């Protein structure tokens, strides 16, 4: 904790099934209601009971963009958590644990152990009661009044009856009082900012962005870490008039989505890499039929089943090459949750205008992360532009779905309209939809149609804002990232600047189209360029080279399943500036 | 529960404004001479005309294969999709615009092989569409290999020593999967086919018509000579279409007698009828986009 910026992080560790989510949610709610900025990352595994879960919640009175580098407060719900994490708790930190069941190890000098005799304090009360006792202790350590917690607990448990509310409030009270008498609170109490904030996950942001964009059809097959989009859509479907379907597999998902989109609905579906693989053929169908439809791929560590609950940026080439043949597609990798929300209407407008599929490349870090958000920053009523869409009947005839226009964009009529009866096909077709593939091969028509579709993307860069350098132009080092690494690189840049190293960031959001010229220019004039990626092979680095012909000076790559922490990048930059190496793979020190 | 009527009423004898020829598409079929699919196409065009449908009210959705070229040969909106996927695509179209008449078409490989999963789930969901399968018990477009409905022992290019696999029975499968209209037709009996198609299109829910549509080029085991003496209409036998057990027994018969006709029909709400989102406001595809002020406020309220 520094005096100028309040920057505080707590963690709760235990096994799956020990009820980490509930105290996590209660604390998050208390923090954002005080107007504090929040960034939460939950490290977990693909099991319902057991294993090791480690939730980190970081709060600040200023904007924060990662889960940070250090912990101030730790709650151990089991011995395993104590054994794994105690050694990492620095001077001034507090470690809270149930002293009935957990033995503390050897703490670092200056770390405060806060044992709770839970049975004595709670008078029994079940397996989960230690969480509530600890919550009371947290409030005392953070210098908050007890009433805040009492309200939060009442809200949390009132649906389950007054008895449970009373029991939890009493347990929390005991934990609070015990702390008041026995533990020294943190020197700086939790501040308050004038305006309350809300919380959302990245998946919720994607879903809300879709709803704001006018999505009327959402279908999915459950797959971590994309399932949160389905859950939000299902819950809100009836209120918002959205058709939400869970279907038999991702093949059906993607094909159904193309059907609904062709019929006229703004249509969205989300999955992770494995499901996306199954969707691939239908994405090509949308390319050939020129159907606007949006697919979300929430990346997790691959290949194959990989590490289902861990983050990675490993699907870039998968989405670049999704489906056979040459066709037009948008690919966008949002930088954070608000960006994920904002890109949805923009992407739907683009796919409608250019009549092609759009792909959102999110990842577990953004999608399953929990963040504070100022609702005033959310534009729930964005501009909606459906492009050249015919939706009124006509008595005329001679409509050609794939008319060879100068722009390459052919006005699109929806099925059901009188006067526009036409076929769409996965086979190559002529302007009037008649298949070319079963004609005697017609190279001239085939060339015409390939060029018609390609013309839509001539100068497509101009339809989208080009990326810009963040930070001083003449910095010693330029950090290049894409998608979700934006926040952690931003914080690394701040730390480097504090250490007297000038750094800036080039954050890439639009993968296709890539503003090759603008990016190339920035890379060329930078003093030292380092690409930061959450994968092994440098997927973006290879893409950048293929599109610009340019190389970079160094790489920082992480592929152990855990996201970057700011200091990983800072240390990588330091050693690369020293000239000893040009490739850094940071070590994940917190074993989760 | 009240069941909403999601398609226009189709009386038995509507004023026929269009003739079968008005449903001819812009292209002549490129099927082999003698192919059973000609009869199916002709029957469908006639059925549409006799039901009083107009071309723009219909969407035909097919997969890949000889028979899946059908949407190119009929005057209606059409989607010629991916191999095995017409039912998934058609479900999307149906839910996006439930006022359309959806006819999915394809072959036995497309529907019961590569698309088998969608066949199961579209049937159990009772999506309001008609699925016409031109079953020739062979892969024709790939020049003759066994299909999921090929008989055991059949010799093809991929089974030169005879197939050792049991074929799938589309009729019993559909019944077990919860289809609400299950019929079998024969391309050689056009009149019967038109009658079945009209009933199927009129039926609210998932209708399957599996049609023997001989491949005269690659399947010499199951040609017109094979079917003609064997096919018997259930309608002539007084079959009770509400009796699923009897339907299954008759569907499994594969000897001197092979039954065609309507095996099973039951009334059950369709997926669209059970989905409150479609209750008011017309087809989703034509609703205004964007959130109302109140919807936006509710979203924020739930986040706080």
Interface residues (C-beta under 8 A of the other chain):
Chain A: X196 X198 X199 X200 X208 X211 X212 X213 X214 X216 X217 X219 X236 X237 X238 X239 X240 X241 X242 X243 X245 X247 X248 X249 X251 X252 X255 X256 X257 X258 X259 X260 X261 X262 X263 X264 X265 X266 X267 X281 X282 X285 X289 X373 X375 X378 X380 X381 X382 X384 X386 X391 X393 X414 X415 X416 X417 X418 X419 X420 X421 X422 X423 X424 X425 X426 X427 X432 X434 X435 X438
Chain B: X26 X27 X30 X54 X55 X56 X57 X59 X61 X64 X69 X71 X72 X75 X76 X77 X78 X79 X80 X81 X82 X85 X88 X89 X90 X91 X92 X93 X94 X95 X96 X97 X99 X100 X117 X118 X120 X121 X275 X276 X277 X278 X281 X283 X284 X285 X286 X287 X289 X290 X291 X293 X295 X296 X298 X299 X300 X303 X304
